[in-house]
Amino acid sequence: MKHLLFHLLFLAVFVIAQSEQSAYAQLDFEDAPINYLDAVSSDPVAKLQKRIDSGQFKLSYDEQHGYLPAVLDALGIPQSSQMLVFSQTSFQLRKISRHRPRAVYFGDNIYIGWVQGGDVVEVSAVDPELGAVFYTLDQDKNKKVKFLRDRGQCLTCHASSRTQGVPGQLVRSVFPDEGGRPMLGSGTFTTDHTSPFSERWGGWFVTGLHGNMRHMGNVYVTDKLDTQNIDREKGANIKNLDRIVDTTPYLVPTSDLVALMVMEHQSQMHNFLTLAHMETRMARHYDSIMNKALDRAVDFQSDSTKRRIKAVSDKLVKYMLFSEEFPLKSPVEGASSFTQDFMQMGPRGSQGRSLRDFDLKHRLFKYPCSYLIYSKPFQTLPEPVMEQVMQSLNEILTAKTPPEGFTHLSPKDRKNIREILIDTLPQLTTNWN
């Protein structure tokens, strides 16, 4: 019996040590308690598939775009969110080029990819506990409408340090050649709201105005001996893609600058939410092993678990309050209806303010707190991490002097954000008053 107890203790300590080490690399999400590949997902696509299977909903087929328009409509994704990427960084890469870019669309918890003449519609949906769940939908109208869930192949790129070590979203900027092939030897950038403009959108088309700032979009490498020397000036401040690529095969003629900026923020915000979910569940799971082995109370929380929860909470709060956001040097303006479409979604406070209101002069949002605070992945955070996040938010927003890392928020910013959250999330801010 003593030997068995010792073995259990050793196993628990080993598992916890390995988990704490993995916090800096890729989490072991394929085993308990996450069981990524086997767990049933509750993401938006899984719910849509249930409606289709039950006969409650039918996807219509479009002869030019297949199921794409119907999928966007069913999932509430605006066509104005369209962004065009010509780098060959998708698994349908052989059908992607500078003249036939891949179209990407997104909503709060879902991302859609479409390729001209592609065999499938690509889908990445966000499940609160599993993170990114990947699907394909066959474009053959004679086949049964079925979103097929990926069995792990997508994780080769979508579960690494670039995605916070969890199954997640990834927005990359590369140095593409004329054909759209990424010159990987020249380096790549994972982009989010902290990225300098000069590192964004290599391999993407970009429509919109951005003053004297320069990005990597709309152009390609012309000198393979000097791949990083691209003509950023040539790709700047383009409102119309007519002279660059034929956009008639696409739902809209734009690859909107503001949509790109929003997706960059959203992609990593999803990853931090997934990290918070998984780290907390893993820590509590390992506590349960140790508590049983040591005959401790079932709900006993170890110091190790407290540290892990505090660490992921701090990361989440820092990102959701746009710490280290790249400051805009010039105003930016999109070239589609995306800006207005996006602001019309989501709740507004008693004074008409919303976390979806844009600034676009000095920063992305007028009130820099992520709108994904209203999303299911945030709303269903495990209780320990939710308590820590909301406590930290209140402390930061009410501090006389903002803590280190949050000095970008003026007293007015913090007051406005706090009032909006109290108005629109009363269930989470009850203790704030």
N, C-alpha and C positions, 0 to 999 in steps of 0.2 A: 504493500500500500504506500509506504514511504517512497519507494522507488518510483511509483506511478505519479505521486504528487510532485516529486522532484522533476520528473520528465515534463509534466504539465507546466511547472513554473519555468523551466528552461525554454520550453516551446513558446510560452507567452512572452518572455523577455526577448527572445530572439525575434519573434514576429514584430514586436513593438519597435525594437532597434532597427530592424529592416525597414519598417514603415517610416520611422523618423528620417532615416537616410534617404528613402525614396521621395520624401517631400521636396528634395532638390532635383529630382530627376522625374521619371515617369512613374506614376502611382500604379500599384498592382491592382488595377480595377477589374481584371478578368476573374479574380477569385472572390470569395466571400469577404465582406458582406455586399459588394457591388454586383458581382456576377454579370458584367457588362454584356457578354455575348448571349447569355441565356435569359436574362431578366425581361419581363414583359414591359414594353415601353408605353407611356401614356402621352407621347408627344402629339402634336397636331395632325401629323400624317397617319399615325396609328388610329387616331379617332376618326379621321376621314375614311380610312379603309373599312372600319366597322360599319359606317353608314352606307358605304358602297356595297359591302357584302350583304347587308340586311335589306337592300333594295330601297332604302330611304333616299338615296342620292345617286345620280348618274352623271358621269363626266362626259361632256359633249366633245366631239372630235372636230378639229379644224384642219382642212386639207393642207394648209400652208405650214401651220405651226404644231400640228398634232394636238396633244392634250394640254399644251402649255397655257393657253388663255383660260381654259376651264380650271386648271389647277390653281392659277393665280387668283381667280375669282373665288374659288371654293375656300381658299385659305386667307382671303382678305389682303392680298399683296397688291399694292398699286403698280400698274405698268410703268409709271413715272420713276420707279426705283431702278429702272433698267441701267445697267452698267455693262460696257463691252470690253472684253479682255482678249487680246490677240496672242498673248504668250501661250506656248504649248505646255500648260501646267495642269491640265485635266486628264483624266484617264481616256477621254475621247480625243486625245491630242492630235491624232492623224487627220482629223477633220477640222482642225483649228489653224487659222493663219491670219496674217494681217488683213487679208481681203475677206476672210470669213471668221470674224471673231465670235467668241462664245458670249452669250448674254447671261447676265446674272441679275436676279431679282431678290428682294428680301422683305420680310415683315419682322415683327418684334421677336418671334421665336422660330423663324424658318428662313432658309435660303434655297433658291431654285437656280439651276443651271440648264441652259438650252443651247444646243449647237445646230447650225444649219445641216440638215440631212443626217442628224444624229440618230442613233438607234434608240436612245432613251432620254427621258427627262431626268436630270440629276437633282437629288433632294438631300439637304441636311436639315434635320429638324432637331429642336432642343427639348430633351426630356429633363425635368427638374433633377432627377437623381442619377441619370446616366450620361448627361451631357449631350454631345452631338450624336445623333443616330442617323445613319446614312441609308438612303433608299435610291432605287432606280425604278422608273416607270416606263415600260416598253411602249414605243411609239407606233406599234402595229395595231391598227384599229380592229383587226380580226381576232386579236387575242383578248383574253379576259383582262379587265382592268385590275392590275395588281401591283401595288408598291412593294417591291422586293427589298427586304432589309439586307444590308451588307453584313457579311460574316467576319469582318476584321481586316479586309484588304485596304480599306480607306485609312485605317489607323496608321499605316506606314508613314503617311505625311501628317495625319490629323491627330496624332497623340505623341507629342514630343515637348521639348523645352519651349518650342515656339507657341504651344497651346497650353502652357502652364502644366504640362505633364498629364493632361486629361484628354479624353476624346472631345475635341473642340474645333473651333472655327479658325481659319488661317487666311489672312490677306497678305499676299506677298508682292514685292516690287522687284523686278529683275532687269537685267540688261539683255533685251531680245535682239536677235539678228533680223534681217529683212523678212525671213520666213516665219518669225515668231518663236524660233527656238531660243530658250534662255541660255545665255552664256554663263553657266553656273560657276566657272572658274573665276569670274569677275566679282562674285559675291552676290548675295540677295539681301533684301530687307524685309523683316516682318513689320508690318505697319499698323499703327493704332493712333490714338489722338496725341501721343507724345512725339510722334515721328516728325522730323523736320520736313518741310515741303520738298526740299531738294532730294529726298529719298523716296518720295511717294510715286506710285502709279507707273513704274516701268513695266511695259507690256500691256498697259491699259489705254483705251481711248478716253479722253477727258473733254467734256464740253462745259464751258463756263468761264467766268472772268475771275482773275486773281491778282490784278495789278502787277507790281514789280516782283512778286514771288515767282519762282520757277520750280517746276516739277519734272518728272521723267516721262510723263505720258505723251502719247501721240507720235513718238519718234522711235527709231531703232538704231542699233549699232551699225555704223558704216565702215569702221576701220577695226578689223579683228585684231590688229596689233595694239590698238588703244581703245579697248571696249568700253571703258568708263567715260570716254570723251564723246558724249552724245549732244546733239544740238537742242538743248532745252528751250532756246529762244524760238525755234521753229514750231515747237509744240505748245507754245504759251497762248493763253487767252483766246481759245477757239470756241466759238459758239455754235458752229455748224460743221459737221463732218463730211459734207458733200464732196469736198476736194480730196478727202483722205480715203474714204471707204463708202461703198454702197450700203446705205442703211435701209433700203426698201424692204428687204426680207425680215426686218425686225418689227416688233410691236410699236416702238416709238423711235424717232431718229436721233436720240440723244444717249450720252453716257454721262450722266449728271454729276458735276463736281461735288455738290452738297450731299447727294446720295452716297458717293464714295466716302466722304468724310464721316458721315453718320455710320455707315457700315463698318468702317475701321474702328470706331469707338465700340460699337455694339459687339463685334466679334470677340474682342478680348474681355469685354464685360461678361459675356456669356461664359467664357473660360474661367474667370475668377469666381463666378457663381457656382459653376460645376466643381471647382476645386474646393470651395467652402463646403458644399454638400458632401463630397467624397471624403475629405479629410476628417470631417466631424463624424461621419458614419463609421469610418475605419477606426478612429480613436475610441469611440464608444464600444465598438465591437471588440477591440483588444482589451479594453477595460473589463468587459463582461467575461472574457477568458480568465484574466487575472483575478477578478473578484470571486469567481467560482473556485479557482484553485486555492485562494487564500481564505475562503469562507468569509468574504467581506459582504457588506450590504450590496444588493443588486445595483443600486443607483450610485454607488461610490464613484467619484470622478478623480482620477489620479492627477498629479501635478503635470505629468507628461501630456495628458489629454488637454488640460487647461492651457498649457503652452501652445499646443497645436491649434486649438480653437482660436486663441488670441492671435496667433500668427496669421492665419488665413483671414480672420476678421479685419485685421489691420490692412492687409493687402487689398481686400475688397473695398473697404472704406476709402482708402487712398485713391484707388482707381475710379470709383464711382463719383468722387468729388473732383475729378479731373486734375489731380495733383500732377505736376510736371507737364501739363498740356502745352503743346507748342503754340506760342503766341503768334497770331496772325500779324504780318507786317503790312498787309493791305487788305481791304475788304474783299470778300469773295461773293460770287453770285452764280447760282445754278442756271441751267438752260432748259429746264422743263418745269412742270407743275409740281415737282416733288416737294419743294420747300413748303408750299401751301398744303399739299396733301398730307404731309407728315404732321404739320402743326395742328391739323384738324382732328387727329387721333388723340385718345387719352384724356384724362380728367383735367379740369381747370378749377382753381381755387375760387374763393368768394370774391376776389378782386379781379378775376378773369385771367390770372397768371397760370402758366403751365410750364412744366419742365421740358416740354417740347418746343418752347419758343426759342427761336434762333437769335443769335447776336450777329455773327458773320462779319463783324468789323475788327474785333480784337481777339475773339475766340469763337468756338463753335456755337455754344448755347448761351442764352441770356442769363439763365439760372443754372450754374454748373453743378448739377446733381443728376446722375443718370436716370432717364425715364424708365429704364428697366427695373427700377424699384417697384413698379406696378406689375411686373411680369410674374408669371407663375413660378419660374425658377427662384425668384427672390421671395415671393410670398410664402413659399413652402420650405424655406431654409429651416434646418433642424433648430429646435428651440434654443440650445446653448449658443449657437453662433448668431442666431437672430437677436437674442438679448444683448450679446456683445456688440453687434453692429449698431443696433439702435441706440445703445448707451453711448458708444463712441461718437455717433452722429450728433447726438444732443450735446455732448460735451464740446465738440468742435464748433458747433453752430452757436453756442452760448458763451464761449470763452471770451473774456475781455481782450486777451491777446491770443490770436490763432496759434495753435501748436505748430511745431516745425513740420514742414511739408504742406501746410495749408495757408500759407501767407498770401497766396494768390487770391484768396477769398476776402473781399473787403467786408467791413462790418455790415454794410447794406446787403451785400451778396448773402451773407450768412443769415441775416434777418429774413430776407425774402425767401430763401430756400426753406427755412424752418417754418415760416407761416404757410407756405404752399404744402409742405408735408403734413402739417397739422390739419389743414383744410381737407386734403385729399386722401390721407391715410390715418383716419382717427383711430382705427383699431390697433395700429402699431405705435402711435404717439400718445397714448392715453397718459402715460407717466410723465410726459414732457411738461404738462401743465401743472 
